[in-house]
């Protein structure tokens, strides 16, 4: 994942710095880079599984059951818990919310095609490769050698840190713990993938509501 990220986003930065007028189209370039990054990570994971003589099923993508309907109440509970942790950690520190004027200015160059590309990446590709990596490879590997609690905490911490957004670390860590628990309770990565997609969809809808409002 690190190698793919360095190549894809390194090319993005190089294009912005070296290509004339590229800075004016940075959002378009980002919308192209994000799905390429997601597909590349999935390809690398697939190649790694083939080399290891195993497959996606062994990673945790087992056939879902009717138990997944419980996500209809489990996901809201997880999101409320994550928001509560975020508030409890940041409110005493006096953290300020994003400035709406800055978001509106950012949205000025966002068209429908760009929105669709970003949503496809955030709601479909990102949950797939992030769950395969953090809950499949990392958590699955750790739980074979360490207690389940250690695997859950480490995978959640890595998940939160990988997003690189310091102000959202409490929220991301709590969501990471919840996704790890869902993966274990349902015994399939599809549970954490669907919950992750639901979280991202709600977050994206909230951002769009602010931008379009």
C-alpha positions in Angstrom: 0.0 0.0 0.0 2.8 2.4 0.9 4.6 1.8 -2.4 1.4 2.2 -4.4 0.6 5.4 -2.5 4.1 6.9 -3.1 3.9 6.2 -6.9 0.3 7.4 -7.5 0.3 10.5 -5.3 4.0 11.2 -6.1 3.0 11.4 -9.8 0.0 13.7 -8.8 2.3 16.1 -6.9 4.8 16.0 -9.7 2.1 16.9 -12.2 0.9 19.8 -10.1 4.4 21.1 -9.7 5.8 20.6 -13.2 2.9 20.8 -15.6 1.7 24.3 -16.5 -1.8 25.1 -15.4 -2.1 21.8 -13.6 -2.9 23.5 -10.2 -6.1 24.8 -11.7 -7.3 21.3 -12.3 -6.0 19.7 -9.0 -9.4 18.4 -8.0 -9.8 16.7 -11.4 -6.4 15.1 -11.0 -7.2 14.0 -7.5 -10.5 12.5 -8.7 -8.5 10.5 -11.2 -5.7 9.5 -8.8 -8.0 8.2 -6.0 -9.7 5.4 -8.0 -6.4 4.5 -9.7 -4.8 4.2 -6.2 -7.7 2.0 -4.9 -7.6 -0.3 -7.9 -3.8 -0.5 -7.7 -3.9 -1.5 -4.0 -6.5 -4.2 -4.7 -4.3 -5.5 -7.6 -1.3 -5.7 -5.3 -3.3 -7.5 -2.6 -4.6 -9.9 -5.2 -1.0 -10.6 -6.4 0.2 -11.1 -2.9 -2.6 -13.6 -2.1 -1.7 -15.5 -5.3 1.9 -15.6 -4.4 1.0 -16.8 -0.9 -1.1 -19.6 -2.4 -4.3 -18.4 -0.9 -7.3 -16.3 -1.9 -9.8 -13.6 -0.8 -11.9 -16.1 1.0 -9.0 -17.0 3.3 -8.5 -13.3 3.9 -12.0 -13.0 5.3 -14.3 -12.5 2.4 -16.6 -15.4 3.2 -20.2 -15.8 2.0 -22.4 -13.3 4.0 -25.4 -14.6 5.9 -28.8 -13.1 7.0 -27.0 -12.0 10.2 -25.7 -9.0 8.2 -29.2 -7.4 8.5 -28.1 -6.6 12.1 -25.9 -3.9 10.5 -29.0 -1.8 10.2 -28.8 -1.1 14.0 -25.1 -1.8 14.6 -23.9 0.9 12.2 -25.9 3.7 13.8 -24.7 2.6 17.2 -21.1 2.6 16.0 -21.5 6.1 14.4 -23.1 7.6 17.5 -20.3 6.1 19.7 -17.6 7.5 17.3 -19.1 10.9 17.3 -19.4 10.9 21.1 -15.8 10.0 21.5 -14.8 12.7 19.0 -16.7 15.3 20.9 -15.5 14.2 24.3 -11.9 14.4 23.2 -12.0 17.6 21.1 -14.5 19.8 22.9 -12.4 20.3 26.0 -9.5 21.2 23.7 -11.5 24.0 22.1 -11.2 22.5 18.5 -13.0 24.5 15.9 -15.1 23.0 13.1 -14.2 23.5 9.5 -14.9 27.0 8.2 -18.0 26.9 5.9 -16.7 29.6 3.6 -13.5 27.6 2.9 -15.7 24.5 2.0 -17.8 26.6 -0.3 -14.8 28.0 -2.0 -13.4 24.5 -2.5 -16.7 23.4 -4.0 -16.7 26.0 -6.6 -14.7 23.9 -9.1 -16.5 20.6 -8.3 -18.8 19.4 -11.1 -21.2 16.4 -11.2 -18.7 14.1 -12.9 -16.1 14.9 -10.2 -18.6 14.2 -7.4 -19.6 10.8 -8.9 -15.9 9.8 -9.3 -15.1 10.8 -5.7 -18.2 9.0 -4.3 -17.4 5.9 -6.3 -13.9 5.9 -4.8 -15.0 6.8 -1.2 -18.0 4.5 -0.9 -17.0 1.5 -3.0 -13.2 1.2 -3.6 -11.9 2.6 -0.3 -14.0 0.3 1.9 -12.9 -2.7 -0.1 -9.2 -2.2 0.0 -9.0 -0.7 3.4 -11.0 -3.6 5.0 -8.9 -6.1 3.1 -5.7 -4.5 4.3 -6.5 -3.4 7.9 -9.1 -6.0 9.0 -8.0 -8.8 6.6 -4.3 -8.8 6.4 -3.3 -6.9 9.5 -6.0 -7.9 12.0 -6.2 -11.4 10.6 -2.4 -11.9 10.9 -2.1 -10.4 14.4 -4.9 -12.5 15.8 -3.0 -15.6 14.9 -0.1 -14.6 17.1 -1.6 -12.3 19.8 -4.8 -12.0 21.8 -7.9 -10.7 19.8 -7.9 -7.4 21.8 -4.4 -6.6 20.7 -5.2 -7.3 17.1 -8.3 -5.1 17.3 -6.5 -2.2 18.9 -3.5 -2.3 16.6 -5.5 -2.6 13.4 -7.7 0.3 14.6 -4.7 2.5 15.4 -3.1 1.7 12.0 -6.4 2.5 10.3 -6.8 5.8 12.0 -3.1 6.8 11.5 -3.2 5.9 7.8 -5.8 8.6 7.1 -3.4 11.3 8.3 -6.1 13.6 9.7 -5.0 14.4 13.2 -8.2 16.2 14.3 -10.3 13.1 13.4 -8.1 10.5 15.1 -10.6 9.9 18.0 -13.4 9.3 15.5 -11.3 7.2 13.1 -9.9 5.0 15.9 -13.4 4.3 17.4 -14.7 3.5 13.9 -11.7 1.2 13.4 -12.4 -0.7 16.7 -16.1 -1.0 15.7 -15.3 -2.4 12.2 -12.8 -4.8 13.7 -15.5 -6.1 16.2 -18.0 -6.4 13.4 -15.6 -8.4 11.3 -15.2 -10.8 14.2 -18.9 -11.0 15.2 -20.1 -11.7 11.7 -17.1 -13.8 10.7 -16.8 -12.2 7.3 -15.1 -9.1 6.0 -18.3 -8.2 4.1 -19.7 -7.0 7.4 -16.9 -4.4 8.0 -16.9 -3.5 4.3 -20.6 -2.7 4.3 -20.4 -0.8 7.6 -17.4 1.1 6.3 -19.2 2.0 3.1 -22.2 3.2 5.1 -20.0 5.4 7.2 -18.3 6.9 4.2 -21.6 7.4 2.4 -23.1 9.3 5.4 -20.0 11.4 5.8 -19.9 12.2 2.1 -23.6 13.1 2.1 -23.0 15.4 5.1 -20.2 17.2 3.3 -22.3 17.6 0.1 -25.2 19.0 2.1 -22.9 21.7 3.5 -21.4 22.4 0.1 -24.7 22.6 -1.7 -26.6 24.3 1.1 
